[in-house]
Protein backbone atom coordinates (compact mmCIF):
# COMPACT_ATOMS: atom_id res chain seq x y z
CA UNK A 1 0.00 0.00 0.00
CA UNK A 2 1.27 3.51 -0.76
CA UNK A 3 2.49 5.94 1.86
CA UNK A 4 0.27 8.69 0.43
CA UNK A 5 -3.05 8.90 -1.40
CA UNK A 6 -5.50 11.56 -2.56
CA UNK A 7 -8.81 12.48 -0.96
CA UNK A 8 -11.34 15.30 -0.98
CA UNK A 9 -11.14 17.00 2.41
CA UNK A 10 -13.59 19.52 3.84
CA UNK A 11 -12.41 21.69 6.72
CA UNK A 12 -13.97 24.36 8.91
CA UNK A 13 -12.25 26.65 11.36
CA UNK A 14 -14.20 29.60 12.68
CA UNK A 15 -15.69 31.40 9.67
CA UNK A 16 -13.27 29.72 7.26
CA UNK A 17 -14.46 26.75 5.20
CA UNK A 18 -12.59 24.86 2.49
CA UNK A 19 -13.10 21.97 0.06
CA UNK A 20 -9.79 20.69 -1.32
CA UNK A 21 -8.07 17.68 -2.84
CA UNK A 22 -5.29 16.76 -0.41
CA UNK A 23 -2.59 14.13 0.06
CA UNK A 24 -3.01 11.99 3.17
CA UNK A 25 -1.19 9.07 4.72
CA UNK A 26 -2.73 5.74 5.72
CA UNK A 27 -2.16 6.43 9.40
CA UNK A 28 -4.53 9.40 9.11
CA UNK A 29 -7.45 7.08 8.36
CA UNK A 30 -9.79 6.27 11.28
CA UNK A 31 -9.76 2.97 13.13
CA UNK A 32 -11.49 0.04 11.49
CA UNK A 33 -11.26 -3.67 10.72
CA UNK A 34 -11.01 -3.49 6.93
CA UNK A 35 -8.74 -1.30 4.78
CA UNK A 36 -10.05 -0.84 1.23
CA UNK A 37 -8.51 0.51 -1.95
CA UNK A 38 -11.44 2.53 -3.26
CA UNK A 39 -12.15 2.17 -6.97
CA UNK A 40 -15.42 4.10 -7.18
CA UNK A 41 -17.66 6.32 -5.09
CA UNK A 42 -20.84 8.19 -5.97
CA UNK A 43 -22.37 11.61 -5.39
CA UNK A 44 -25.47 11.87 -3.20
CA UNK A 45 -27.46 14.81 -1.86
CA UNK A 46 -26.09 14.21 1.63
CA UNK A 47 -22.56 14.47 0.19
CA UNK A 48 -23.48 17.86 -1.21
CA UNK A 49 -24.61 18.97 2.24
CA UNK A 50 -21.30 17.74 3.67
CA UNK A 51 -19.47 20.05 1.26
CA UNK A 52 -21.00 23.30 2.55
CA UNK A 53 -20.43 25.01 5.92
CA UNK A 54 -24.09 24.96 7.03
CA UNK A 55 -25.06 21.51 5.74
CA UNK A 56 -25.44 20.10 9.29
CA UNK A 57 -24.12 16.71 8.18
CA UNK A 58 -20.47 16.55 9.22
CA UNK A 59 -19.86 16.12 12.94
CA UNK A 60 -16.17 17.14 13.10
CA UNK A 61 -13.44 18.61 10.90
CA UNK A 62 -11.27 18.02 8.93
CA UNK A 63 -13.33 15.36 7.18
CA UNK A 64 -13.61 13.19 4.06
CA UNK A 65 -17.23 13.01 2.77
CA UNK A 66 -18.72 10.27 0.61
CA UNK A 67 -21.46 7.94 1.89
CA UNK A 68 -20.75 5.25 -0.74
CA UNK A 69 -17.68 3.32 -1.86
CA UNK A 70 -16.74 0.17 -3.73
CA UNK A 71 -13.28 -1.31 -3.93
CA UNK A 72 -10.85 -4.11 -3.12
CA UNK A 73 -9.83 -5.20 0.37
CA UNK A 74 -6.15 -4.51 0.98
CA UNK A 75 -5.95 -5.64 4.62
CA UNK A 76 -8.45 -7.10 7.08
CA UNK A 77 -8.67 -7.99 10.76
CA UNK A 78 -12.16 -9.40 10.11
CA UNK A 79 -12.23 -13.11 9.27
CA UNK A 80 -15.12 -12.55 6.84
CA UNK A 81 -12.87 -10.62 4.45
CA UNK A 82 -9.42 -11.14 2.99
CA UNK A 83 -7.08 -9.16 0.75
CA UNK A 84 -8.38 -9.15 -2.81
CA UNK A 85 -12.09 -9.36 -1.97
CA UNK A 86 -14.32 -6.93 -3.91
CA UNK A 87 -16.65 -5.15 -1.48
CA UNK A 88 -19.24 -2.41 -1.07
CA UNK A 89 -19.77 0.01 1.82
CA UNK A 90 -22.76 2.35 1.91
CA UNK A 91 -24.34 4.56 4.57
CA UNK A 92 -24.11 3.72 8.30
CA UNK A 93 -21.83 6.56 9.51
CA UNK A 94 -19.66 6.55 6.38
CA UNK A 95 -19.19 10.09 5.08
CA UNK A 96 -21.05 11.55 8.05
CA UNK A 97 -19.14 10.71 11.25
CA UNK A 98 -16.51 8.40 9.73
CA UNK A 99 -14.13 9.26 6.86
CA UNK A 100 -15.96 8.42 3.65
CA UNK A 101 -15.60 7.30 0.07
CA UNK A 102 -14.15 10.39 -1.63
CA UNK A 103 -10.72 8.95 -1.00
CA UNK A 104 -8.39 6.48 -2.72
CA UNK A 105 -8.23 4.46 0.53
CA UNK A 106 -10.72 3.90 3.34
CA UNK A 107 -10.76 1.99 6.63
CA UNK A 108 -14.11 0.89 8.06
CA UNK A 109 -15.71 -1.48 10.61
CA UNK A 110 -16.21 -5.00 9.26
CA UNK A 111 -19.95 -4.94 9.96
CA UNK A 112 -20.36 -2.15 7.39
CA UNK A 113 -18.82 -4.18 4.57
CA UNK A 114 -20.95 -6.08 2.05
CA UNK A 115 -19.40 -8.61 -0.38
CA UNK A 116 -19.85 -7.58 -4.01
CA UNK A 117 -22.54 -9.97 -5.31
CA UNK A 118 -22.14 -11.98 -8.48
CA UNK A 119 -23.72 -10.07 -11.35
CA UNK A 120 -22.37 -6.64 -10.39
CA UNK A 121 -19.08 -4.89 -11.14
CA UNK A 122 -17.60 -2.39 -8.70
CA UNK A 123 -18.59 0.42 -11.05
CA UNK A 124 -22.17 -0.85 -11.36
CA UNK A 125 -22.37 -1.12 -7.59
CA UNK A 126 -21.69 2.60 -7.32
CA UNK A 127 -24.14 3.49 -10.07
CA UNK A 128 -26.59 1.83 -7.67
CA UNK A 129 -25.06 2.96 -4.35
CA UNK A 130 -27.19 4.37 -1.56
CA UNK A 131 -29.69 5.66 -4.13
CA UNK A 132 -30.14 2.14 -5.50
CA UNK A 133 -30.34 0.63 -2.04
CA UNK A 134 -33.00 3.19 -1.08
CA UNK A 135 -35.00 2.47 -4.24
CA UNK A 136 -34.67 -1.30 -3.73
CA UNK A 137 -35.75 -1.01 -0.09
CA UNK A 138 -38.72 1.12 -1.17
CA UNK A 139 -39.83 -1.53 -3.68
CA UNK A 140 -39.22 -4.31 -1.16
CA UNK A 141 -41.47 -2.60 1.38
CA UNK A 142 -44.18 -1.85 -1.21
CA UNK A 143 -44.24 -5.50 -2.26
CA UNK A 144 -44.19 -6.62 1.36
CA UNK A 145 -47.36 -4.57 1.82
CA UNK A 146 -49.12 -6.21 -1.11
CA UNK A 147 -48.31 -3.93 -4.05
CA UNK A 148 -48.05 -5.91 -7.30
CA UNK A 149 -47.81 -5.06 -11.02
CA UNK A 150 -51.42 -6.02 -11.75
CA UNK A 151 -52.85 -3.54 -9.22
CA UNK A 152 -52.23 -0.37 -11.20
CA UNK A 153 -49.56 2.23 -11.90
CA UNK A 154 -46.81 3.24 -9.49
CA UNK A 155 -45.84 6.91 -9.29
CA UNK A 156 -42.20 7.87 -8.75
CA UNK A 157 -41.51 11.47 -7.75
CA UNK A 158 -38.24 13.30 -8.24
CA UNK A 159 -37.79 10.77 -11.01
CA UNK A 160 -34.74 12.29 -12.69
CA UNK A 161 -32.71 12.21 -9.45
CA UNK A 162 -30.69 9.31 -8.07
CA UNK A 163 -33.37 7.44 -6.09
CA UNK A 164 -36.04 8.30 -8.65
CA UNK A 165 -34.01 7.12 -11.66
CA UNK A 166 -33.22 3.86 -9.90
CA UNK A 167 -36.83 3.31 -8.84
CA UNK A 168 -38.17 3.91 -12.37
CA UNK A 169 -35.67 1.44 -13.84
CA UNK A 170 -36.17 -1.22 -11.15
CA UNK A 171 -39.96 -1.03 -11.26
CA UNK A 172 -39.95 -1.30 -15.06
CA UNK A 173 -37.69 -4.35 -14.75
CA UNK A 174 -40.34 -5.87 -12.46
CA UNK A 175 -43.06 -5.17 -15.08
CA UNK A 176 -44.79 -2.38 -13.18
CA UNK A 177 -46.51 0.43 -15.08
CA UNK A 178 -44.54 3.48 -13.95
CA UNK A 179 -45.65 7.12 -13.89
CA UNK A 180 -42.53 9.27 -13.52
CA UNK A 181 -42.91 12.77 -12.10
CA UNK A 182 -40.23 15.42 -12.60
CA UNK A 183 -39.84 19.17 -12.51
CA UNK A 184 -37.45 18.99 -15.47
CA UNK A 185 -39.24 18.99 -18.83
CA UNK A 186 -35.90 18.30 -20.53
CA UNK A 187 -35.73 14.83 -18.93
CA UNK A 188 -38.94 13.31 -20.29
CA UNK A 189 -37.16 11.29 -23.00
CA UNK A 190 -34.55 10.15 -20.47
CA UNK A 191 -37.25 8.83 -18.13
CA UNK A 192 -39.07 7.02 -20.93
CA UNK A 193 -35.77 5.38 -21.86
CA UNK A 194 -35.46 4.17 -18.26
CA UNK A 195 -38.83 2.46 -18.56
CA UNK A 196 -41.49 5.00 -17.54
CA UNK A 197 -44.84 4.39 -19.27
CA UNK A 198 -45.92 7.95 -18.53
CA UNK A 199 -44.01 11.10 -17.60
CA UNK A 200 -45.84 13.98 -15.92
CA UNK A 201 -44.87 17.34 -14.50
CA UNK A 202 -44.30 18.01 -10.83
CA UNK A 203 -47.31 20.35 -10.91
CA UNK A 204 -49.62 17.63 -12.25
CA UNK A 205 -48.79 15.40 -9.29
CA UNK A 206 -48.86 18.21 -6.71
CA UNK A 207 -51.18 21.03 -7.84
CA UNK A 208 -51.48 24.29 -5.95
CA UNK A 209 -54.64 23.09 -4.19
CA UNK A 210 -54.54 19.58 -2.75
CA UNK A 211 -57.80 17.84 -1.90
CA UNK A 212 -58.02 15.80 1.28
CA UNK A 213 -59.28 12.91 -0.84
CA UNK A 214 -58.76 12.98 -4.59
CA UNK A 215 -59.09 10.61 -7.50
CA UNK A 216 -57.77 7.06 -6.98
CA UNK A 217 -54.81 7.05 -9.39
CA UNK A 218 -51.94 4.95 -8.05
CA UNK A 219 -51.49 1.57 -6.39
CA UNK A 220 -48.14 2.57 -4.96
CA UNK A 221 -45.57 5.34 -4.84
CA UNK A 222 -41.84 5.81 -4.38
CA UNK A 223 -41.37 9.32 -3.00
CA UNK A 224 -37.93 10.80 -2.27
CA UNK A 225 -39.46 14.32 -2.29
CA UNK A 226 -41.81 14.59 0.70
CA UNK A 227 -43.53 17.86 1.60
CA UNK A 228 -46.52 18.99 -0.47
CA UNK A 229 -45.80 16.30 -3.06
CA UNK A 230 -46.26 13.55 -0.47
CA UNK A 231 -49.56 15.10 0.67
CA UNK A 232 -50.81 15.14 -2.92
CA UNK A 233 -49.78 11.53 -3.53
CA UNK A 234 -51.54 10.33 -0.38
CA UNK A 235 -54.80 11.94 -1.46
CA UNK A 236 -54.68 10.14 -4.84
CA UNK A 237 -53.77 6.62 -3.73
CA UNK A 238 -55.99 3.67 -4.56
CA UNK A 239 -57.70 1.82 -1.73
CA UNK A 240 -55.10 -0.13 0.25
CA UNK A 241 -52.23 1.45 -1.65
CA UNK A 242 -48.81 2.17 -0.14
CA UNK A 243 -46.37 5.07 -0.32
CA UNK A 244 -42.66 4.56 0.41
CA UNK A 245 -41.16 7.90 1.45
CA UNK A 246 -37.39 8.35 1.71
CA UNK A 247 -36.60 12.04 1.35
CA UNK A 248 -37.50 15.66 2.00
CA UNK A 249 -36.16 17.69 -0.92
CA UNK A 250 -39.69 19.11 -1.19
CA UNK A 251 -39.83 19.96 2.51
CA UNK A 252 -40.23 18.27 5.88
CA UNK A 253 -43.78 19.50 6.55
CA UNK A 254 -46.58 17.38 5.03
CA UNK A 255 -49.91 19.29 4.74
CA UNK A 256 -52.23 16.29 4.80
CA UNK A 257 -55.17 14.88 6.78
CA UNK A 258 -56.03 11.49 8.23
CA UNK A 259 -58.60 10.81 5.48
CA UNK A 260 -56.38 8.78 3.10
CA UNK A 261 -55.49 6.51 6.00
CA UNK A 262 -58.92 6.01 7.59
CA UNK A 263 -61.08 6.10 4.42
CA UNK A 264 -58.84 4.25 1.98
CA UNK A 265 -56.51 2.27 4.23
CA UNK A 266 -53.42 3.87 2.68
CA UNK A 267 -50.06 2.80 4.12
CA UNK A 268 -47.26 5.33 4.63
CA UNK A 269 -43.94 3.46 4.73
CA UNK A 270 -40.83 5.16 6.08
CA UNK A 271 -37.63 4.18 4.25
CA UNK A 272 -34.23 4.45 5.96
CA UNK A 273 -31.34 2.80 4.14
CA UNK A 274 -28.66 4.26 6.43
CA UNK A 275 -29.15 1.72 9.23
CA UNK A 276 -30.95 -0.98 7.27
CA UNK A 277 -30.30 -4.37 8.93
CA UNK A 278 -27.29 -6.20 7.52
CA UNK A 279 -29.21 -9.36 6.53
CA UNK A 280 -31.79 -7.33 4.62
CA UNK A 281 -29.04 -5.17 3.12
CA UNK A 282 -27.30 -8.26 1.73
CA UNK A 283 -30.62 -9.56 0.39
CA UNK A 284 -31.29 -6.25 -1.37
CA UNK A 285 -27.81 -6.11 -2.91
CA UNK A 286 -28.33 -9.62 -4.25
CA UNK A 287 -31.66 -8.50 -5.74
CA UNK A 288 -29.93 -5.48 -7.30
CA UNK A 289 -27.61 -7.95 -9.03
CA UNK A 290 -30.57 -9.99 -10.34
CA UNK A 291 -34.28 -9.14 -10.56
CA UNK A 292 -33.85 -5.49 -9.52
CA UNK A 293 -30.77 -4.79 -11.64
CA UNK A 294 -31.82 -1.95 -13.95
CA UNK A 295 -31.37 -2.39 -17.67
CA UNK A 296 -29.02 0.15 -19.22
CA UNK A 297 -27.12 1.25 -16.11
CA UNK A 298 -24.77 3.08 -18.48
CA UNK A 299 -27.65 5.43 -19.36
CA UNK A 300 -27.94 6.52 -15.73
CA UNK A 301 -24.26 7.16 -14.94
CA UNK A 302 -21.96 10.12 -15.41
CA UNK A 303 -18.29 9.34 -14.63
CA UNK A 304 -16.10 12.07 -13.14
CA UNK A 305 -12.64 12.37 -11.56
CA UNK A 306 -11.79 13.41 -8.02
CA UNK A 307 -10.77 16.82 -9.38
CA UNK A 308 -14.24 17.30 -10.90
CA UNK A 309 -15.99 16.34 -7.68
CA UNK A 310 -16.38 19.83 -6.10
CA UNK A 311 -18.46 21.02 -9.07
CA UNK A 312 -20.58 17.86 -8.99
CA UNK A 313 -21.31 18.44 -5.29
CA UNK A 314 -22.43 21.98 -6.06
CA UNK A 315 -24.59 20.75 -8.96
CA UNK A 316 -26.50 18.22 -6.86
CA UNK A 317 -27.37 20.88 -4.28
CA UNK A 318 -28.67 23.14 -7.07
CA UNK A 319 -30.84 20.40 -8.55
CA UNK A 320 -28.73 20.16 -11.70
CA UNK A 321 -27.79 16.50 -11.33
CA UNK A 322 -29.34 13.80 -13.50
CA UNK A 323 -29.14 10.10 -12.73
CA UNK A 324 -26.01 8.99 -10.91
CA UNK A 325 -22.64 10.73 -10.78
CA UNK A 326 -19.80 8.24 -10.23
CA UNK A 327 -16.35 9.24 -8.98
CA UNK A 328 -13.56 7.15 -10.52
CA UNK A 329 -10.81 6.82 -7.90
CA UNK A 330 -9.07 3.80 -9.43
C-alpha positions as CSV (number, residue, x, y, z in Angstrom):
1,X,0.0,0.0,0.0
2,X,1.3,3.5,-0.8
3,X,2.5,5.9,1.9
4,X,0.3,8.7,0.4
5,X,-3.0,8.9,-1.4
6,X,-5.5,11.6,-2.6
7,X,-8.8,12.5,-1.0
8,X,-11.3,15.3,-1.0
9,X,-11.1,17.0,2.4
10,X,-13.6,19.5,3.8
11,X,-12.4,21.7,6.7
12,X,-14.0,24.4,8.9
13,X,-12.2,26.6,11.4
14,X,-14.2,29.6,12.7
15,X,-15.7,31.4,9.7
16,X,-13.3,29.7,7.3
17,X,-14.5,26.8,5.2
18,X,-12.6,24.9,2.5
19,X,-13.1,22.0,0.1
20,X,-9.8,20.7,-1.3
21,X,-8.1,17.7,-2.8
22,X,-5.3,16.8,-0.4
23,X,-2.6,14.1,0.1
24,X,-3.0,12.0,3.2
25,X,-1.2,9.1,4.7
26,X,-2.7,5.7,5.7
27,X,-2.2,6.4,9.4
28,X,-4.5,9.4,9.1
29,X,-7.4,7.1,8.4
30,X,-9.8,6.3,11.3
31,X,-9.8,3.0,13.1
32,X,-11.5,0.0,11.5
33,X,-11.3,-3.7,10.7
34,X,-11.0,-3.5,6.9
35,X,-8.7,-1.3,4.8
36,X,-10.1,-0.8,1.2
37,X,-8.5,0.5,-1.9
38,X,-11.4,2.5,-3.3
39,X,-12.1,2.2,-7.0
40,X,-15.4,4.1,-7.2
41,X,-17.7,6.3,-5.1
42,X,-20.8,8.2,-6.0
43,X,-22.4,11.6,-5.4
44,X,-25.5,11.9,-3.2
45,X,-27.5,14.8,-1.9
46,X,-26.1,14.2,1.6
47,X,-22.6,14.5,0.2
48,X,-23.5,17.9,-1.2
49,X,-24.6,19.0,2.2
50,X,-21.3,17.7,3.7
51,X,-19.5,20.1,1.3
52,X,-21.0,23.3,2.6
53,X,-20.4,25.0,5.9
54,X,-24.1,25.0,7.0
55,X,-25.1,21.5,5.7
56,X,-25.4,20.1,9.3
57,X,-24.1,16.7,8.2
58,X,-20.5,16.6,9.2
59,X,-19.9,16.1,12.9
60,X,-16.2,17.1,13.1
61,X,-13.4,18.6,10.9
62,X,-11.3,18.0,8.9
63,X,-13.3,15.4,7.2
64,X,-13.6,13.2,4.1
65,X,-17.2,13.0,2.8
66,X,-18.7,10.3,0.6
67,X,-21.5,7.9,1.9
68,X,-20.7,5.3,-0.7
69,X,-17.7,3.3,-1.9
70,X,-16.7,0.2,-3.7
71,X,-13.3,-1.3,-3.9
72,X,-10.9,-4.1,-3.1
73,X,-9.8,-5.2,0.4
74,X,-6.1,-4.5,1.0
75,X,-6.0,-5.6,4.6
76,X,-8.5,-7.1,7.1
77,X,-8.7,-8.0,10.8
78,X,-12.2,-9.4,10.1
79,X,-12.2,-13.1,9.3
80,X,-15.1,-12.6,6.8
81,X,-12.9,-10.6,4.4
82,X,-9.4,-11.1,3.0
83,X,-7.1,-9.2,0.7
84,X,-8.4,-9.2,-2.8
85,X,-12.1,-9.4,-2.0
86,X,-14.3,-6.9,-3.9
87,X,-16.7,-5.2,-1.5
88,X,-19.2,-2.4,-1.1
89,X,-19.8,0.0,1.8
90,X,-22.8,2.3,1.9
91,X,-24.3,4.6,4.6
92,X,-24.1,3.7,8.3
93,X,-21.8,6.6,9.5
94,X,-19.7,6.6,6.4
95,X,-19.2,10.1,5.1
96,X,-21.0,11.6,8.1
97,X,-19.1,10.7,11.3
98,X,-16.5,8.4,9.7
99,X,-14.1,9.3,6.9
100,X,-16.0,8.4,3.7
101,X,-15.6,7.3,0.1
102,X,-14.2,10.4,-1.6
103,X,-10.7,9.0,-1.0
104,X,-8.4,6.5,-2.7
105,X,-8.2,4.5,0.5
106,X,-10.7,3.9,3.3
107,X,-10.8,2.0,6.6
108,X,-14.1,0.9,8.1
109,X,-15.7,-1.5,10.6
110,X,-16.2,-5.0,9.3
111,X,-20.0,-4.9,10.0
112,X,-20.4,-2.1,7.4
113,X,-18.8,-4.2,4.6
114,X,-21.0,-6.1,2.0
115,X,-19.4,-8.6,-0.4
116,X,-19.8,-7.6,-4.0
117,X,-22.5,-10.0,-5.3
118,X,-22.1,-12.0,-8.5
119,X,-23.7,-10.1,-11.3
120,X,-22.4,-6.6,-10.4
121,X,-19.1,-4.9,-11.1
122,X,-17.6,-2.4,-8.7
123,X,-18.6,0.4,-11.0
124,X,-22.2,-0.9,-11.4
125,X,-22.4,-1.1,-7.6
126,X,-21.7,2.6,-7.3
127,X,-24.1,3.5,-10.1
128,X,-26.6,1.8,-7.7
129,X,-25.1,3.0,-4.4
130,X,-27.2,4.4,-1.6
131,X,-29.7,5.7,-4.1
132,X,-30.1,2.1,-5.5
133,X,-30.3,0.6,-2.0
134,X,-33.0,3.2,-1.1
135,X,-35.0,2.5,-4.2
136,X,-34.7,-1.3,-3.7
137,X,-35.8,-1.0,-0.1
138,X,-38.7,1.1,-1.2
139,X,-39.8,-1.5,-3.7
140,X,-39.2,-4.3,-1.2
141,X,-41.5,-2.6,1.4
142,X,-44.2,-1.8,-1.2
143,X,-44.2,-5.5,-2.3
144,X,-44.2,-6.6,1.4
145,X,-47.4,-4.6,1.8
146,X,-49.1,-6.2,-1.1
147,X,-48.3,-3.9,-4.0
148,X,-48.0,-5.9,-7.3
149,X,-47.8,-5.1,-11.0
150,X,-51.4,-6.0,-11.7
151,X,-52.9,-3.5,-9.2
152,X,-52.2,-0.4,-11.2
153,X,-49.6,2.2,-11.9
154,X,-46.8,3.2,-9.5
155,X,-45.8,6.9,-9.3
156,X,-42.2,7.9,-8.8
157,X,-41.5,11.5,-7.7
158,X,-38.2,13.3,-8.2
159,X,-37.8,10.8,-11.0
160,X,-34.7,12.3,-12.7
161,X,-32.7,12.2,-9.5
162,X,-30.7,9.3,-8.1
163,X,-33.4,7.4,-6.1
164,X,-36.0,8.3,-8.6
165,X,-34.0,7.1,-11.7
166,X,-33.2,3.9,-9.9
167,X,-36.8,3.3,-8.8
168,X,-38.2,3.9,-12.4
169,X,-35.7,1.4,-13.8
170,X,-36.2,-1.2,-11.1
171,X,-40.0,-1.0,-11.3
172,X,-40.0,-1.3,-15.1
173,X,-37.7,-4.4,-14.8
174,X,-40.3,-5.9,-12.5
175,X,-43.1,-5.2,-15.1
176,X,-44.8,-2.4,-13.2
177,X,-46.5,0.4,-15.1
178,X,-44.5,3.5,-13.9
179,X,-45.6,7.1,-13.9
180,X,-42.5,9.3,-13.5
181,X,-42.9,12.8,-12.1
182,X,-40.2,15.4,-12.6
183,X,-39.8,19.2,-12.5
184,X,-37.4,19.0,-15.5
185,X,-39.2,19.0,-18.8
186,X,-35.9,18.3,-20.5
187,X,-35.7,14.8,-18.9
188,X,-38.9,13.3,-20.3
189,X,-37.2,11.3,-23.0
190,X,-34.5,10.2,-20.5
191,X,-37.2,8.8,-18.1
192,X,-39.1,7.0,-20.9
193,X,-35.8,5.4,-21.9
194,X,-35.5,4.2,-18.3
195,X,-38.8,2.5,-18.6
196,X,-41.5,5.0,-17.5
197,X,-44.8,4.4,-19.3
198,X,-45.9,8.0,-18.5
199,X,-44.0,11.1,-17.6
200,X,-45.8,14.0,-15.9
201,X,-44.9,17.3,-14.5
202,X,-44.3,18.0,-10.8
203,X,-47.3,20.3,-10.9
204,X,-49.6,17.6,-12.3
205,X,-48.8,15.4,-9.3
206,X,-48.9,18.2,-6.7
207,X,-51.2,21.0,-7.8
208,X,-51.5,24.3,-5.9
209,X,-54.6,23.1,-4.2
210,X,-54.5,19.6,-2.8
211,X,-57.8,17.8,-1.9
212,X,-58.0,15.8,1.3
213,X,-59.3,12.9,-0.8
214,X,-58.8,13.0,-4.6
215,X,-59.1,10.6,-7.5
216,X,-57.8,7.1,-7.0
217,X,-54.8,7.0,-9.4
218,X,-51.9,5.0,-8.0
219,X,-51.5,1.6,-6.4
220,X,-48.1,2.6,-5.0
221,X,-45.6,5.3,-4.8
222,X,-41.8,5.8,-4.4
223,X,-41.4,9.3,-3.0
224,X,-37.9,10.8,-2.3
225,X,-39.5,14.3,-2.3
226,X,-41.8,14.6,0.7
227,X,-43.5,17.9,1.6
228,X,-46.5,19.0,-0.5
229,X,-45.8,16.3,-3.1
230,X,-46.3,13.6,-0.5
231,X,-49.6,15.1,0.7
232,X,-50.8,15.1,-2.9
233,X,-49.8,11.5,-3.5
234,X,-51.5,10.3,-0.4
235,X,-54.8,11.9,-1.5
236,X,-54.7,10.1,-4.8
237,X,-53.8,6.6,-3.7
238,X,-56.0,3.7,-4.6
239,X,-57.7,1.8,-1.7
240,X,-55.1,-0.1,0.3
241,X,-52.2,1.5,-1.7
242,X,-48.8,2.2,-0.1
243,X,-46.4,5.1,-0.3
244,X,-42.7,4.6,0.4
245,X,-41.2,7.9,1.5
246,X,-37.4,8.3,1.7
247,X,-36.6,12.0,1.3
248,X,-37.5,15.7,2.0
249,X,-36.2,17.7,-0.9
250,X,-39.7,19.1,-1.2
251,X,-39.8,20.0,2.5
252,X,-40.2,18.3,5.9
253,X,-43.8,19.5,6.6
254,X,-46.6,17.4,5.0
255,X,-49.9,19.3,4.7
256,X,-52.2,16.3,4.8
257,X,-55.2,14.9,6.8
258,X,-56.0,11.5,8.2
259,X,-58.6,10.8,5.5
260,X,-56.4,8.8,3.1
261,X,-55.5,6.5,6.0
262,X,-58.9,6.0,7.6
263,X,-61.1,6.1,4.4
264,X,-58.8,4.2,2.0
265,X,-56.5,2.3,4.2
266,X,-53.4,3.9,2.7
267,X,-50.1,2.8,4.1
268,X,-47.3,5.3,4.6
269,X,-43.9,3.5,4.7
270,X,-40.8,5.2,6.1
271,X,-37.6,4.2,4.2
272,X,-34.2,4.4,6.0
273,X,-31.3,2.8,4.1
274,X,-28.7,4.3,6.4
275,X,-29.1,1.7,9.2
276,X,-31.0,-1.0,7.3
277,X,-30.3,-4.4,8.9
278,X,-27.3,-6.2,7.5
279,X,-29.2,-9.4,6.5
280,X,-31.8,-7.3,4.6
281,X,-29.0,-5.2,3.1
282,X,-27.3,-8.3,1.7
283,X,-30.6,-9.6,0.4
284,X,-31.3,-6.3,-1.4
285,X,-27.8,-6.1,-2.9
286,X,-28.3,-9.6,-4.3
287,X,-31.7,-8.5,-5.7
288,X,-29.9,-5.5,-7.3
289,X,-27.6,-7.9,-9.0
290,X,-30.6,-10.0,-10.3
291,X,-34.3,-9.1,-10.6
292,X,-33.9,-5.5,-9.5
293,X,-30.8,-4.8,-11.6
294,X,-31.8,-1.9,-14.0
295,X,-31.4,-2.4,-17.7
296,X,-29.0,0.2,-19.2
297,X,-27.1,1.2,-16.1
298,X,-24.8,3.1,-18.5
299,X,-27.6,5.4,-19.4
300,X,-27.9,6.5,-15.7
301,X,-24.3,7.2,-14.9
302,X,-22.0,10.1,-15.4
303,X,-18.3,9.3,-14.6
304,X,-16.1,12.1,-13.1
305,X,-12.6,12.4,-11.6
306,X,-11.8,13.4,-8.0
307,X,-10.8,16.8,-9.4
308,X,-14.2,17.3,-10.9
309,X,-16.0,16.3,-7.7
310,X,-16.4,19.8,-6.1
311,X,-18.5,21.0,-9.1
312,X,-20.6,17.9,-9.0
313,X,-21.3,18.4,-5.3
314,X,-22.4,22.0,-6.1
315,X,-24.6,20.8,-9.0
316,X,-26.5,18.2,-6.9
317,X,-27.4,20.9,-4.3
318,X,-28.7,23.1,-7.1
319,X,-30.8,20.4,-8.6
320,X,-28.7,20.2,-11.7
321,X,-27.8,16.5,-11.3
322,X,-29.3,13.8,-13.5
323,X,-29.1,10.1,-12.7
324,X,-26.0,9.0,-10.9
325,X,-22.6,10.7,-10.8
326,X,-19.8,8.2,-10.2
327,X,-16.3,9.2,-9.0
328,X,-13.6,7.1,-10.5
329,X,-10.8,6.8,-7.9
330,X,-9.1,3.8,-9.4
